[in-house]
Amino acid sequence: MNTCVPLSTHAALSRLSDRSLLRTLGHIGGRWTASPDAADFVVTDPASGAPVARVASLGLTETDAAIGAATAAFPGWRDRLPQERARILRRWGELMLAATEDLALIMTLEQGKPLAESRGEIAYAAEFLDWYAGEAPRVNAEGVTPHLPQVEMIVRREALGPVGVVTPWNFPSAMITRKVAAALAAGCTCVVHPSAETPLSALALAELAERAGLPAGVLNVVPGDAATIVGAMCADSRLRAMSFTGSSGIGRLIAAQCAPSMKRLVMELGGHAPLIVFADADIDRAVAIAMDAKFATSGQDCLAANRIYVERPLLAAFTERLAARIAALKVGPGLDPATEVGPLMHDRALAKVAAQVEDARRHGGRIVVGGHVHAEMPLAYMPTLITGAGEGALIHREETFGPVASILPFDSEAEVIARANDTEYGLAAYVVTRDGARALRLSRALEFGMVAVNRVKITGGPIPFGGWKQSGLGREGSRHGLEAFTELKYLCIDTAA
């Protein structure tokens, strides 16, 4: 295998203006690295099944080398002035934005989302680099009023150490920068394991980080088998933290594997978001919010609205208008400019969505729109609306991760709060109402880490992203995301003559 040009005949690759962004080897200690002991794996286009690239599958030896490189690079990176770290992060973000078209093309080819969404993710991902470039110099010491005579007391934050980062396939660029930018700004070094479905976006970011001046070993990317690589990362005491985005089940497994080395854990896990629409809502706005909250990224988003509760007086009109909007969605390959909903990531995702729809039918659900696979794209499930399914249906108990919406009626505020909170998840919730007092009551009563009132987009660099209960530990973004990669050190200095 060569060092940058993948073995692929995918026609869309000819649209890349900078071919060297399409990397297929791991990045360890500043070197593009393959494994002599493991076979390559193929990254495919979910829209067509065509191969996009063959990527090096790294193993235990390379994982150990990546952790070693991050460990060796840590003292030098930690001791750099935060302003110097900030300049590199900001330059990395600038290079990302300049390469938006190429990065978006790579993302759409390996992940399947519409090209417009991929462009949006690149801008979103670069935002974290810029945000944490600004935060790096603001990690200040604080004074403590002494309780002892003739002493000065100081508390400061210091970089935690080398950290492990494990990212999912649904946001293959933004989930890296949200984690890595915070860690690097704090003075930590990183070992990143990207999803095997979408490693090309991660490797392209490593190429740009190198161009931005990030020193060798500060950012290492290790593609390959997750069980092998992540298991080794969890077990290695040189890594002082693990930051993971993915399912709650895998999060629990990682937490157990990290327990012997007492790693810091930052976890953004599953979601099961309720969308609550009250009868006083502007119906057109409510429908638009439901569309955006449900069908972005083909529904493959932990923030996606999984349960749509509609107050009974508005139910019929809301259902009719939402059904019309869903039926009008354009489903197709992500490279088609007209596409609004692309394919699902893999056959397992498709099988889960189809199983939930069938289960909803068995629980009395009526398929108003959709309910079947796309006729010409095997991994695309048609946008679907279900009404009348019982509360016990899987779609009302488990995360869907697909373009299927289910509507449930409710009759009172207290009732819908109790039903919305009746879940092991607690990531995000949506409320649509014109009643300001009600909005405040709901924002307090809902047991979720993030509540959006009369809107969908709430994320970005300044906000603490994360959930309650089985939806995670810690926060990403904001100053809290940086503090997760620091340790507190208390100094007590005798000042007696």
Protein Blocks (a to p, Z undefined) as FASTA:
>chain_A
ZZkbccdfbfklmmpmblmlmccbdceehiacddfkbccdddddfknopafbdcddddfk
lmmmmmmmmmmmmmmmmmpcfklmmmmmmmmmmmmmmmmmmmmmmmmmmnopafklmmmm
mmmmmmmmmmmmmmmmmmccdddddfbehiacddddddfbjcdddddfklmmlmmmmmmm
mmmmnopacdddddfklmmlmmmmmmmmmmnopaehkaccdedjfklmmmmmmmpmkbmb
dcddddfklmmmmmmmmmmnopacdddddddddcdddfkbcfklmmmmmmmmmmgghhpa
fkbcfbdcddfklmmmmmmmmmmmmmmpccddfklmkbmbdcdfblmlmmmmmmmmmmmm
mnopacfbgjiacfklmkbccddddehiafklmklmbcfkpabdcddddfbfklmmmmmm
mcfbdfbccdddfblklmmmmmmmpccfbdcehiablgdjklccddehjlogcjeejjkl
mmmmcccddddddfbZZ
